[in-house]
Amino acid sequence: MEGKQLKKLMVGMALTATLATAVTPGFGSIGGNQGKAYAATVTYKVTASKLNVRSGAGTNYGIIGSVVKDQMLSVVSKSGSWYKINYNGRTGYVSSDYVQASGKTTPPAESTTYTVTASTLNVRSGAGTSYASIGSVTKGQKLSVVSKSGSWYKINYNGRTGYVSSDYVQASGTTTPPAESTTYTVTASTLNVRSGAGTSYASIGSVTKGQKLSVVSKSGSWYKINYNGRTGYVSSDYVQASATASPKLVVDSFKTLGNAQQVILVTADNYDTKSAKIQTFEKVDGKWKQVLTANGVLGQKGFALSKKEGDMESPTGKYTIGTAFGRYENPGTKLPYRKITANDVWVDDSKSSLYNTWQQKPANGRWTSAENMDIPAYDYGFVINYNESRTPGNGSAIFFHVGTNYTAGCTATSKEQVVSILKWLNPEKNPVIIQSPVSELDKY
């Protein structure tokens, strides 16, 4: 009952529902509008014979009930083309296509605030840690978010465009910024830009046919835009939104991923460099999407052609993800997690029957050499399941951990990125890590 055709059939039906002059008890906070009264001149009435009430603002959300023709609704706010309503003491959503509102006042659009949670957060020139820092924001600061690209927010920063990691920004509210892959083009010969979302607001300028707009968000049938350094609103009736083709990702060409739905890709320009690029990808609805890009480091001597114990080189290949670990409590990973103690070691004695395993001191003759686990590099990390056959001399203790200089054969990046990846990894999605020089990615 939620198609445009049904709406047309119901046009002209009378409205009698009246919205109370104060917030109905039980309504939640709606952005900054909590406790505000709505005008009693607004009425909301169902026009469809039966209209589904859903748990969220979209047809992909579950149905929690229904309302019927001529029923009066207690509307809290509007989010896009959906009304948030009070339904039998709980929150529900109905399509605004089948609700007729009369009166001059409409409920406020649900807003989202973006607040910095890190003590200091770099603002970068592009969506990744490989881009230069152009400044910083601090804990508690509110951000003007334009869009989201992977795990990065595009923001307005001191009159220019910047990017911040979404891992350190808390978004409160239900409206998300428009996807970065959408372009917005003016279709009218001349279109007024107004100071608010409605024709009753003053015109602050105009845009012309074919002009591209920098859209921040959508409120009902109005786009909020960046207009000559200030905020403006244009009617969405005269703006064409079109999705641009997403660029092909490197994982799209991989043939060896099997049922893996999460991939950590570690690449270097050649075998001899210790500098690496770390990217994460996740398959969503059958399509790969990039999640994160970060700088990392490899073994002191780069990648290994044939990994050997003590060679200071990182192994190439595709590996599954093992146990997560750290010297502190679980940071929120879904992987099996083990907290390191002062007695924990990883045996690197090739002659020991416990070679390439996690053990606890004392050795009692079981090994002659083992790596101490209780060190800052292992504040957080996970085991890369390399040399699972424990072939003597082929290398041991291969981890993904904290570090920014070089390693003895592991892969490392900053602590904030390690934690971010740990939180993202989901064993149900069969994650793998691929390590390779760029020139040999066609192997995968």
Stockholm file with secondary structure:
# STOCKHOLM 1.0

chainA/1-444         MEGKQLKKLMVGMALTATLATAVTPGFGSIGGNQGKAYAATVTYKVTASKLNVRSGAGTNYGIIGSVVKDQMLSVVSKSGSWYKINYNGRTGYVSSDYVQASGKTTPPAESTTYTVTASTLNVRSGAGTSYASIGSVTKGQKLSVVSKSGSWYKINYNGRTGYVSSDYVQASGTTTPPAESTTYTVTASTLNVRSGAGTSYASIGSVTKGQKLSVVSKSGSWYKINYNGRTGYVSSDYVQASATASPKLVVDSFKTLGNAQQVILVTADNYDTKSAKIQTFEKVDGKWKQVLTANGVLGQKGFALSKKEGDMESPTGKYTIGTAFGRYENPGTKLPYRKITANDVWVDDSKSSLYNTWQQKPANGRWTSAENMDIPAYDYGFVINYNESRTPGNGSAIFFHVGTNYTAGCTATSKEQVVSILKWLNPEKNPVIIQSPVSELDKY
#=GR chainA/1-444 SS CCSHHHHHHHTTCCCCCCCCSSCCTTCCCCTTCTTCCCCTTCEEEECSSEEEEESSSSTTSCEEEEEETTCBCCEEEEETTEEEEEETTEEEEEEGGGEEEESSCCCCBCCCEEEECSSEEEEESSSSTTSCEEEEEETTCBCEEEEEETTEEEEEETTEEEEEEGGGEEEESSCCCCBTTEEEEECSSEEEEESSSSTTSCEEEEEETTCBCEEEEEETTEEEEEETTEEEEEEGGGEEEEECCCCCCGGGGCSCCTTCCEEEEEEESSTTCCEEEEEEEEEETTEEEEEEEEEEECBTTCEESSCCTTSCCEECEEEEEEEEEESSSCCSCSSCEEECCTTEEEECCTTSTTTTSEEESCCTTSCSCEEECCSGGGSEEEEECCCTTCCTTSCCCCEEEECSSCBSSSEEECHHHHHHHHHHCCGGGCCEEEEEEGGGGGGC
#=GC SS_cons         CCSHHHHHHHTTCCCCCCCCSSCCTTCCCCTTCTTCCCCTTCEEEECSSEEEEESSSSTTSCEEEEEETTCBCCEEEEETTEEEEEETTEEEEEEGGGEEEESSCCCCBCCCEEEECSSEEEEESSSSTTSCEEEEEETTCBCEEEEEETTEEEEEETTEEEEEEGGGEEEESSCCCCBTTEEEEECSSEEEEESSSSTTSCEEEEEETTCBCEEEEEETTEEEEEETTEEEEEEGGGEEEEECCCCCCGGGGCSCCTTCCEEEEEEESSTTCCEEEEEEEEEETTEEEEEEEEEEECBTTCEESSCCTTSCCEECEEEEEEEEEESSSCCSCSSCEEECCTTEEEECCTTSTTTTSEEESCCTTSCSCEEECCSGGGSEEEEECCCTTCCTTSCCCCEEEECSSCBSSSEEECHHHHHHHHHHCCGGGCCEEEEEEGGGGGGC
//
